[in-house]
Amino acid sequence: MSQIVPLVSSGIAGPLGVLHLPRLWQKASLAAAGKLHSDYPGCGKGYDGMTLGHLGIKEEDFLSFIATKPTYVQLEAWVRDYPGVKLTAADIYKHNQAVTGYIHTDDVRKGILEAVGLPDDGGVNPGAVDLNNLDDWQTFWATEIK
């Protein structure tokens, strides 16, 4: 069975405006279908946990809903209706700032840059979203193109 590298960036939001939620949906959906590349968690502790935590959604509830194979639009409707969900403009803003402002540790940054063949000389945006994109693209290339 195919193992798919998720290429939706954490820097993408759907109509609700919540960064990373489309990527989380894609990864969790692929994992539930047994199609997620083995280098990726379906629902990990980094941006995945951050997103669910900021929204006030329990991971087990989210994964149970994902098991029903919702479209992305169906997921957003479920999120809007989730009891106690935190979706005010301020909640979303704070979450999005946390996503865009997250910086990987030096070791993680160096490892990603080394893997993609770039020098760690300060010339690459150090934000985790951009570094994760590079990591995804490298994994995609190595898996599907090379």
C-alpha positions in Angstrom: 0.0 0.0 0.0 1.2 3.5 -0.8 2.6 5.6 2.0 1.8 9.3 1.4 3.9 12.2 2.5 1.6 15.0 3.7 2.3 18.1 1.7 -0.3 20.5 3.3 1.8 23.0 5.2 1.2 23.9 8.8 1.1 27.5 7.5 -2.2 26.8 5.8 -5.7 27.5 7.3 -9.1 26.6 6.1 -12.3 28.8 6.2 -12.2 28.8 10.1 -8.8 30.5 9.9 -7.0 27.9 12.1 -3.4 27.3 11.0 -2.3 23.6 10.8 -5.9 22.2 11.0 -5.9 21.2 7.3 -2.6 19.4 7.8 -3.8 17.7 10.9 -6.9 16.5 9.1 -4.8 15.2 6.2 -2.3 13.4 8.4 -4.9 11.9 10.7 -7.1 10.8 7.8 -4.2 9.2 6.0 -3.2 7.4 9.2 -6.7 6.1 9.7 -6.7 4.8 6.2 -3.3 3.2 6.7 -1.7 5.4 4.0 0.4 7.8 6.0 4.2 7.7 5.4 5.9 6.0 8.3 8.0 9.1 9.1 4.9 11.0 10.2 2.5 10.6 13.2 -1.2 10.7 12.5 -1.6 12.9 15.5 1.6 13.9 17.3 2.5 16.0 20.2 3.9 19.0 18.3 1.7 21.2 16.1 -1.0 18.5 16.2 -1.3 18.5 20.0 -0.9 22.3 20.1 -3.8 22.8 17.7 -6.2 20.4 19.5 -5.1 21.9 22.8 -5.7 25.5 21.8 -9.1 24.6 20.3 -10.0 22.7 23.5 -10.6 19.4 21.6 -9.8 16.1 23.1 -7.4 14.0 20.9 -9.6 10.8 21.4 -12.7 12.7 20.2 -10.9 14.1 17.2 -9.5 10.7 16.2 -12.9 9.1 16.7 -14.4 11.6 14.3 -11.6 11.2 11.8 -12.4 7.5 11.8 -15.7 8.4 10.1 -13.7 9.7 7.1 -15.0 13.3 7.0 -14.1 15.8 4.3 -12.2 18.8 5.4 -15.4 20.9 5.3 -17.2 18.3 7.5 -14.3 18.4 10.0 -14.6 22.2 10.3 -18.3 21.9 10.9 -17.6 19.3 13.6 -15.0 21.6 15.2 -17.5 24.5 15.2 -20.0 22.3 17.0 -17.6 20.8 19.4 -18.7 21.5 23.0 -16.6 24.3 24.6 -14.5 24.8 21.5 -12.3 27.9 21.6 -12.9 29.7 18.2 -13.1 33.4 19.1 -11.0 35.7 16.9 -8.6 36.1 19.8 -8.3 32.3 20.3 -7.5 31.7 16.7 -5.1 34.6 16.6 -3.2 33.3 19.6 -3.0 29.8 18.2 -1.9 31.1 14.8 0.8 33.2 16.4 2.0 30.2 18.4 2.3 28.2 15.1 4.1 30.8 13.1 6.3 31.8 16.0 7.5 28.4 16.9 11.3 27.9 16.4 12.8 24.4 16.3 15.8 23.6 18.6 19.2 24.2 17.0 19.7 20.4 16.6 16.4 20.0 14.7 17.2 23.0 12.5 20.7 21.7 11.7 19.4 18.2 11.0 16.8 19.5 8.5 19.1 21.8 6.8 21.8 19.1 6.5 19.3 16.6 5.1 18.2 19.1 2.4 21.7 20.2 1.6 21.5 23.8 2.8 24.1 25.5 5.0 23.2 26.5 8.6 24.4 30.0 8.1 21.3 32.0 9.0 20.2 32.3 5.4 17.1 30.2 5.9 14.0 31.3 7.8 14.4 29.5 11.2 10.6 29.2 11.7 9.4 25.6 12.2 6.7 25.9 9.6 9.3 26.7 6.9 11.8 24.1 8.1 9.0 21.5 8.2 8.1 22.3 4.7 11.7 21.7 3.6 11.6 18.4 5.4 8.3 17.3 3.8 9.6 18.3 0.3 12.8 16.3 0.9 10.9 13.3 2.1 8.5 13.5 -0.8 11.4 13.8 -3.3 13.3 10.9 -1.7 10.1 8.7 -1.6 8.4 9.5 -4.9 10.9 11.2 -7.3 14.5 10.0 -6.6 
